[in-house]
Amino acid sequence: MAPGSLYLWIGSPLIRPCYNVPAVFLVRSVPSAGGCVMDGKPLGVGIVGCGRIFDLHMLGYEGREDAAVLAVADASEERLRSRMETYSIPRGYTDYRALLEDPEIDLVEILTPHHLHREMAVAAARAGKHVSLQKPPALNLREMDEIVAAAEEAGTVLRIYENFVFYPPVVRARELIGEGAIGEPLNIRMRTLSGSAAGGWEVPLESWAWRVDERTCGGGPFVFDDGYHKFSMAIYLLGDVEKVFAWMEELPLGEGKRVDAPSICIWKYRDKKVFGSIDFTWAYDLLIRSDYYAADDRVEITGTRGIIWITRGHGRMLDVPPLLLYRDGELTGLTDMEADWGVSFRDCTRHLLDCLRKGETPHLTPAEGRRVLQFALAAMASAREGREVYLEEMS
């Protein structure tokens, strides 16, 4: 495959989650940073960034009378006009700072490349706006701490947008684990496979270009960008992680750009003899059936009495139920759930709106988001240094 063709498709895998997120996601909990912001009127929402995932974020506002997207901001006038026309959004700005000055905006969703997160999130908090920040929230922990400090000082809500833990099959898997369906958990194995761009929806080249540049992404498109999703899910399903070891190969794309695949990460959970692993693979000539990104995701959780398989994410490679449970010698396919990847975005947004209305704390909290960022950074540090890395070493 020619370098130009390689550059054309950098498979940034993703997956998705559902809605009944338990009160405690990690071992640490944080009190709510704010109460109800509705005051009897619909929540005014502004979205910064009109890229590929904008459409998925809009799913959560459909049919809601308690919230309305009133403004969008994007540096591209073409993208801005397109989103405004498609969703009948009344106001658009080419400078996000103008959106922050809009007095009718209560909540700001930030959907921009990672290197812009710190500046925009801090500015939004200082403008008195609640913030929903796409993952990964920052390039490093220093930036993350600056964002958290700005929200705490302003008394506004900050939540990290992580849709994986809202994907119905993942939510149901956690419920089964909690019910003891597989006994005591022993191990979790995860895999992400990205394929040819021909297999998924159309993604503009510029949406991939910044993901393969460490200066704008913070790491590679697999272990740091998509890995944040998967590390979130690993913690959500089985608890806090103590340490990680990783091997990462690179595919250079020229001019400081690269794909960090194939890569493998293994980790140990805290205070128990339970391990996890994930492999990231880019099979760039493989056609993957998908209505979204051309990627396939699988999860296997083994316990003392049974096994759970999550058989899909945004891909549709297997014609089997989205969730399989093997127990006592019998295999059961579970289909009583929505399995479309877009549902995870819908429910992730609805969760935030419900929490703001009720004065509750939305997930991921800043502490939860920071912990997952430590996980991703520790994996990259392990690959660089050739040793196991404790998450607490990342500070």
C-alpha positions as CSV (number, residue, x, y, z in Angstrom):
1,M,0.0,0.0,0.0
2,A,1.5,3.4,-1.0
3,P,2.3,5.9,1.7
4,G,-0.4,8.2,0.4
5,S,-3.0,5.5,0.7
6,L,-1.7,4.7,4.2
7,Y,-2.1,8.3,5.1
8,L,-5.7,8.3,3.8
9,W,-6.9,5.8,6.4
10,I,-5.8,6.0,9.9
11,G,-8.3,3.7,11.6
12,S,-9.3,5.5,14.8
13,P,-11.3,2.8,16.5
14,L,-14.1,3.6,18.9
15,I,-16.9,1.8,20.7
16,R,-19.9,2.8,22.7
17,P,-22.0,2.6,26.0
18,C,-25.5,3.0,27.6
19,Y,-27.3,4.9,30.4
20,N,-27.7,3.4,33.8
21,V,-24.2,4.3,35.0
22,P,-23.8,3.2,38.6
23,A,-23.2,5.9,41.3
24,V,-19.5,4.9,41.5
25,F,-17.5,4.4,38.4
26,L,-14.1,4.3,40.0
27,V,-13.0,3.6,43.5
28,R,-12.8,7.4,44.1
29,S,-16.0,9.5,44.2
30,V,-16.3,13.3,43.9
31,P,-19.2,15.5,45.2
32,S,-21.3,17.3,42.7
33,A,-19.8,20.6,41.4
34,G,-23.1,22.2,40.8
35,G,-26.9,21.8,41.1
36,C,-29.8,22.2,38.8
37,V,-29.1,24.7,36.0
38,M,-32.5,24.6,34.4
39,D,-34.4,27.2,36.5
40,G,-37.6,26.3,34.8
41,K,-36.3,27.0,31.3
42,P,-34.7,24.8,28.7
43,L,-30.9,24.4,29.0
44,G,-29.1,26.5,26.4
45,V,-26.4,24.4,24.7
46,G,-23.5,25.5,22.6
47,I,-21.3,23.0,20.7
48,V,-17.7,23.9,19.7
49,G,-16.5,21.7,16.9
50,C,-18.5,20.6,13.9
51,G,-16.5,17.5,12.8
52,R,-17.6,13.9,12.2
53,I,-18.9,13.1,15.6
54,F,-21.1,16.2,15.8
55,D,-24.1,14.3,14.4
56,L,-23.7,11.6,17.1
57,H,-23.7,14.2,19.9
58,M,-26.9,15.7,18.5
59,L,-28.8,12.4,19.0
60,G,-29.1,13.1,22.7
61,Y,-31.0,16.3,22.2
62,E,-33.7,14.8,19.9
63,G,-37.1,15.0,21.5
64,R,-35.8,16.9,24.6
65,E,-37.9,19.8,25.8
66,D,-35.5,20.6,28.6
67,A,-32.5,21.5,26.4
68,A,-31.9,23.1,23.1
69,V,-28.8,23.6,21.0
70,L,-28.8,27.3,20.4
71,A,-25.3,27.9,18.9
72,V,-22.4,26.2,17.3
73,A,-18.8,27.3,16.7
74,D,-16.2,26.0,14.1
75,A,-13.3,27.6,12.3
76,S,-14.7,26.3,9.0
77,E,-17.6,28.4,7.7
78,E,-18.6,25.6,5.4
79,R,-19.0,23.1,8.3
80,L,-20.7,25.7,10.4
81,R,-23.4,26.5,7.7
82,S,-23.9,22.8,7.1
83,R,-24.6,22.0,10.7
84,M,-26.8,25.0,11.2
85,E,-28.9,24.2,8.2
86,T,-29.2,20.5,9.0
87,Y,-30.2,20.9,12.6
88,S,-31.9,24.4,12.4
89,I,-29.4,25.9,14.9
90,P,-30.1,29.6,15.1
91,R,-26.5,31.0,15.8
92,G,-23.1,30.1,14.5
93,Y,-19.6,31.5,15.3
94,T,-16.2,31.0,13.7
95,D,-14.6,32.0,16.9
96,Y,-15.5,29.9,19.9
97,R,-14.9,32.8,22.3
98,A,-17.9,34.6,20.8
99,L,-20.1,31.5,21.7
100,L,-18.8,31.7,25.2
101,E,-20.0,35.3,25.4
102,D,-23.6,34.3,24.4
103,P,-25.7,34.8,27.6
104,E,-28.2,32.2,26.6
105,I,-25.6,29.4,26.6
106,D,-25.5,27.4,29.9
107,L,-23.6,24.3,28.7
108,V,-20.8,24.0,26.3
109,E,-19.8,20.8,24.5
110,I,-16.2,20.7,23.3
111,L,-15.7,18.4,20.3
112,T,-12.4,19.7,19.0
113,P,-8.9,18.1,18.5
114,H,-7.2,17.3,21.8
115,H,-4.6,20.0,21.8
116,L,-7.4,22.6,21.9
117,H,-9.2,21.2,24.9
118,R,-7.3,22.9,27.7
119,E,-7.6,26.4,26.3
120,M,-11.3,26.0,25.4
121,A,-12.4,24.2,28.6
122,V,-10.7,26.7,30.8
123,A,-12.2,29.6,28.9
124,A,-15.7,28.1,29.1
125,A,-15.5,27.5,32.8
126,R,-14.2,31.1,33.4
127,A,-17.2,32.3,31.3
128,G,-19.5,30.5,33.8
129,K,-20.5,27.7,31.5
130,H,-20.9,24.0,32.4
131,V,-18.6,21.9,30.2
132,S,-18.9,18.5,28.5
133,L,-15.4,17.7,27.2
134,Q,-14.8,15.0,24.6
135,K,-12.2,12.4,25.6
136,P,-9.2,12.4,26.0
137,P,-9.8,15.5,28.0
138,A,-6.2,16.8,27.8
139,L,-2.7,16.0,26.3
140,N,-1.3,15.4,29.8
141,L,-2.1,15.6,33.5
142,R,-0.9,19.1,33.9
143,E,-3.4,20.3,31.4
144,M,-6.1,18.2,33.0
145,D,-5.4,19.7,36.4
146,E,-5.7,23.2,34.9
147,I,-9.1,22.3,33.4
148,V,-10.4,20.9,36.7
149,A,-9.1,23.8,38.7
150,A,-10.9,26.3,36.4
151,A,-14.2,24.5,36.8
152,E,-13.8,24.2,40.6
153,E,-13.0,27.9,40.9
154,A,-16.0,28.9,38.7
155,G,-18.3,26.4,40.5
156,T,-19.4,24.9,37.2
157,V,-19.9,21.3,36.2
158,L,-17.2,19.5,34.3
159,R,-17.8,16.1,32.9
160,I,-15.6,14.1,30.5
161,Y,-17.7,12.7,27.6
162,E,-17.1,8.9,27.5
163,N,-19.7,7.1,25.5
164,F,-18.3,3.6,25.9
165,V,-19.7,3.2,29.3
166,F,-23.1,4.0,28.0
167,Y,-23.2,1.3,25.3
168,P,-26.1,-1.0,26.2
169,P,-24.2,-4.3,25.8
170,V,-21.4,-3.0,28.0
171,V,-23.9,-1.8,30.6
172,R,-25.7,-5.2,30.6
173,A,-22.3,-7.0,30.9
174,R,-21.6,-5.0,34.0
175,E,-25.0,-5.8,35.5
176,L,-24.4,-9.5,34.8
177,I,-21.0,-9.3,36.5
178,G,-22.6,-7.6,39.5
179,E,-25.3,-10.2,39.7
180,G,-22.7,-13.0,39.9
181,A,-23.7,-14.5,36.5
182,I,-20.1,-15.6,35.9
183,G,-18.9,-16.0,39.5
184,E,-15.8,-14.1,40.5
185,P,-14.2,-12.3,37.6
186,L,-10.7,-13.6,36.7
187,N,-9.7,-11.9,33.5
188,I,-10.8,-9.5,30.8
189,R,-9.6,-9.6,27.2
190,M,-10.3,-6.8,24.7
191,R,-9.5,-6.3,21.1
192,T,-9.8,-3.5,18.6
193,L,-9.4,-4.1,14.9
194,S,-9.4,-1.3,12.3
195,G,-9.7,-1.9,8.6
196,S,-10.0,-0.2,5.3
197,A,-11.8,3.1,5.1
198,A,-14.1,1.6,2.5
199,G,-16.0,-0.3,5.2
200,G,-17.3,2.6,7.3
201,W,-18.8,6.0,7.0
202,E,-17.0,8.8,5.2
203,V,-14.6,10.6,7.3
204,P,-12.9,13.8,6.0
205,L,-9.1,13.5,5.7
206,E,-8.5,16.4,8.1
207,S,-10.4,14.5,10.8
208,W,-7.8,11.8,10.6
209,A,-4.7,14.0,10.0
210,W,-4.6,15.5,13.5
211,R,-5.1,12.1,15.2
212,V,-1.8,10.8,13.8
213,D,0.2,13.8,14.9
214,E,1.3,13.5,18.5
215,R,1.4,17.3,18.8
216,T,-2.4,17.6,18.2
217,C,-3.5,14.1,19.5
218,G,-1.3,13.7,22.5
219,G,-0.3,10.2,21.5
220,G,-1.2,7.7,18.7
221,P,-4.7,7.2,17.3
222,F,-4.9,3.7,18.9
223,V,-3.4,3.6,22.4
224,F,-4.1,7.2,23.4
225,D,-7.1,8.3,21.4
226,D,-9.1,5.1,21.1
227,G,-7.4,3.6,24.0
228,Y,-9.0,6.1,26.3
229,H,-12.4,4.5,25.4
230,K,-11.2,1.0,26.1
231,F,-9.3,1.8,29.3
232,S,-12.5,3.5,30.5
233,M,-14.5,0.4,29.7
234,A,-11.9,-1.8,31.5
235,I,-12.2,0.2,34.7
236,Y,-16.0,0.4,34.4
237,L,-16.4,-3.3,34.1
238,L,-13.9,-4.6,36.7
239,G,-12.6,-1.8,38.8
240,D,-9.5,0.3,39.3
241,V,-6.2,-0.5,37.7
242,E,-2.8,-0.6,39.5
243,K,-0.2,-1.0,36.8
244,V,0.3,-1.6,33.1
245,F,2.8,-3.1,30.6
246,A,2.6,-2.3,26.9
247,W,4.3,-3.0,23.6
248,M,3.8,-0.6,20.8
249,E,5.0,-0.6,17.2
250,E,4.7,2.3,14.8
251,L,3.9,2.9,11.2
252,P,5.5,6.1,10.2
253,L,3.5,8.3,7.8
254,G,6.0,11.1,7.4
255,E,6.2,14.7,8.8
256,G,5.9,13.6,12.4
257,K,2.8,11.5,11.8
258,R,2.4,7.9,12.8
259,V,0.0,5.0,13.6
260,D,0.7,3.2,16.9
261,A,-0.2,-0.3,15.7
262,P,0.1,-3.1,16.3
263,S,0.1,-2.6,20.0
264,I,-0.7,-4.7,23.1
265,C,-1.3,-3.6,26.7
266,I,-1.7,-5.8,29.7
267,W,-2.6,-4.6,33.2
268,K,-3.3,-5.7,36.8
269,Y,-6.3,-4.6,38.7
270,R,-5.8,-3.0,42.1
271,D,-6.0,-5.2,45.2
272,K,-7.0,-8.4,43.4
273,K,-5.5,-11.2,41.3
274,V,-7.3,-10.1,38.1
275,F,-5.6,-9.1,34.9
276,G,-6.7,-7.5,31.6
277,S,-5.3,-7.1,28.1
278,I,-6.1,-5.4,24.9
279,D,-4.6,-5.6,21.4
280,F,-4.9,-2.9,18.8
281,T,-4.5,-4.0,15.1
282,W,-4.7,-2.1,11.9
283,A,-5.6,-4.4,9.0
284,Y,-5.7,-1.7,6.4
285,D,-6.9,-3.9,3.5
286,L,-9.7,-5.5,5.5
287,L,-13.3,-4.6,4.7
288,I,-15.2,-4.2,8.0
289,R,-19.0,-3.9,7.9
290,S,-19.9,-0.8,9.9
291,D,-22.4,2.1,9.8
292,Y,-19.8,4.2,11.6
293,Y,-16.0,4.0,11.8
294,A,-14.5,0.9,10.1
295,A,-13.5,-0.9,13.2
296,D,-14.5,-4.0,15.1
297,D,-14.4,-4.4,18.9
298,R,-14.7,-7.5,21.1
299,V,-14.6,-8.0,24.9
300,E,-14.4,-11.3,26.8
301,I,-14.8,-11.4,30.6
302,T,-14.0,-14.8,32.2
303,G,-15.2,-15.7,35.7
304,T,-15.0,-18.7,38.0
305,R,-18.4,-19.9,36.7
306,G,-18.9,-18.5,33.2
307,I,-17.9,-16.2,30.4
308,I,-19.4,-13.0,28.9
309,W,-18.7,-11.9,25.3
310,I,-19.5,-8.5,24.0
311,T,-19.5,-9.2,20.3
312,R,-19.6,-5.8,18.7
313,G,-19.1,-2.1,19.0
314,H,-19.6,0.1,16.0
315,G,-18.8,-2.7,13.6
316,R,-21.1,-5.5,12.4
317,M,-18.7,-8.3,11.5
318,L,-20.5,-11.1,13.3
319,D,-24.2,-12.1,12.8
320,V,-24.6,-13.1,16.4
321,P,-26.3,-11.5,19.5
322,P,-24.5,-8.4,20.9
323,L,-24.0,-10.2,24.2
324,L,-23.3,-13.9,24.9
325,L,-23.3,-15.6,28.3
326,Y,-21.8,-19.0,28.8
327,R,-22.7,-20.5,32.2
328,D,-23.2,-24.0,33.5
329,G,-22.5,-25.6,30.2
330,E,-25.1,-23.5,28.3
331,L,-24.6,-20.6,25.9
332,T,-27.3,-17.9,25.9
333,G,-27.6,-15.1,23.4
334,L,-28.9,-11.8,24.9
335,T,-30.8,-9.5,22.5
336,D,-33.0,-7.5,24.8
337,M,-31.0,-4.3,24.4
338,E,-30.2,-1.7,21.8
339,A,-27.0,-2.5,20.1
340,D,-26.5,0.3,17.6
341,W,-23.4,2.3,18.4
342,G,-25.1,5.6,18.1
343,V,-27.3,4.8,21.1
344,S,-24.2,5.2,23.4
345,F,-23.9,8.8,22.3
346,R,-27.6,9.5,22.7
347,D,-27.6,8.0,26.2
348,C,-24.3,9.7,27.2
349,T,-25.8,13.1,26.4
350,R,-29.2,12.3,28.0
351,H,-27.3,11.2,31.2
352,L,-25.7,14.7,31.4
353,L,-28.9,16.6,30.8
354,D,-30.7,14.5,33.5
355,C,-28.0,15.1,36.0
356,L,-28.0,18.8,35.4
357,R,-31.7,18.9,35.8
358,K,-31.6,16.9,39.0
359,G,-28.5,18.4,40.5
360,E,-26.6,15.1,40.4
361,T,-23.0,14.4,39.4
362,P,-22.5,13.2,35.7
363,H,-20.0,10.7,34.6
364,L,-17.2,10.7,33.9
365,T,-16.4,13.0,36.8
366,P,-13.1,14.9,36.6
367,A,-11.5,12.4,39.0
368,E,-12.7,9.5,36.8
369,G,-11.5,11.2,33.6
370,R,-8.1,11.9,35.2
371,R,-7.7,8.3,36.2
372,V,-8.4,7.0,32.7
373,L,-5.9,9.6,31.4
374,Q,-3.3,8.2,33.8
375,F,-4.0,4.7,32.4
376,A,-3.4,5.8,28.8
377,L,-0.3,7.8,29.7
378,A,1.1,4.9,31.7
379,A,0.7,2.5,28.8
380,M,2.6,4.8,26.5
381,A,5.3,5.3,29.1
382,S,5.6,1.5,29.5
383,A,6.2,1.0,25.8
384,R,8.8,3.7,25.7
385,E,10.7,2.5,28.8
386,G,10.2,-1.2,28.4
387,R,8.9,-1.8,32.0
388,E,5.7,-2.0,33.9
389,V,4.4,1.4,35.0
390,Y,2.2,2.1,38.0
391,L,-0.6,4.6,37.2
392,E,0.5,6.7,40.2
393,E,3.8,7.3,38.5
394,M,1.9,9.5,36.0
395,S,1.4,12.9,37.8
